[in-house]
Structures are given as C-alpha cells and as structure tokens.
Amino acid sequence: MTERLDQPRELTYRLRLYYDPEAFGEFSERFARFLGTARFIVYMTVFVGVWLLWNVFAPYKFDPYPFIFLTLMLSLQASYAAPLILLAQNRQADRDRIQYEQDRMTAERDQAEIEYLTREIAGLRITLGEVATRDYIRSELQRLQDELTADPPRSRGAGSEDAR
C-alpha cells in the first residue's frame, strides 16, 4: 500500500529510554573522580583479596582456582569504567574550551584597555610638555630677578625720550 499524502501518518510507538544527558555526564564525572582515588584502590584490593581468600579457604567455593568469575567481574567493571572516564574527559575538554574562549576574550578586552590607557598617557605627556612646570617658572623668576638686580631701573626724567 502506498502512503497517501492527504492523510497523516499513523503513529508507531517505539520503546525509547529517556535519560538526561547532563545528569548522566555528571554521574560519569563523579564515577571517574572516584576511580582516581586511593579509596577506590583500597576498596578494589579488599574486594579482590576477600574474593580470593573465600575461594581458596572457604568450604563453599563459588569461583574455584582459575577465578574465571572474578576475571569476568573485573572485565565488566573495566568495560563500563573506560567509556565513563572518556565521557568525563570529553566534558572536561568542553569546559576547558569554553574557559579558554572566555580567557581569550578577556585578554583581548584587557589589551584594548591597555592600548587606550597608553594613548591617554601619551596625550597627557604631550599636554604636560606644553604646560609650564614649577621648575621652569622658578628658573624664569630667578632669571628675571637676576636681570633686575644687575640693571637698576633708570629714573624717567624730563629729558628722556619717553616724555615726548
């Protein structure tokens, strides 16, 4: 039978498992962090030690000498641990990439502010070069005082040229 375009499709229901990717990612990070601790190593060592002691010395041995079930359990743990660790590393890499981008933008903004302030300081230096400084005024006043003490002013009498 061909599909009719004037009729809506019939809905087919599939069983889909829903999981929150963010929650699963956070779980994988916690799990990866736990796998990287000394506590985990101690727990695994105690677990394997108890397993071996039980199956060597106990009257009921559920996993005799080649310890195949123990090997299967450790392989299963490793097969789940590796992808969870990789997922945690990928999430960390994504966070690092975002942090790098934010740091880069901050550095660019800081560089622009530094360049602006450098131009402002250069403008102030140029402006200050045109302003009379205290030392310049002092030296000019000293020069004028020296001139005045060296040549006393002449009195203006009737015979001077200024009287005309």
Secondary structure, DSSP 8 states (H G I E B T S, - for coil): ----TTS-------------HHHHHHHHHHHHHHHTSHHHHHHHHHHHHHHHHHHHHSSS-SS-TT-HHHHHHHHHHHHHHHHHHHHHHHHHHHHHHHHHHHHHHHHHHHHHHHHHHHHHHHHHHHHHHHS--HHHHHHHHHHHHHHHHHS------TTSGGG-
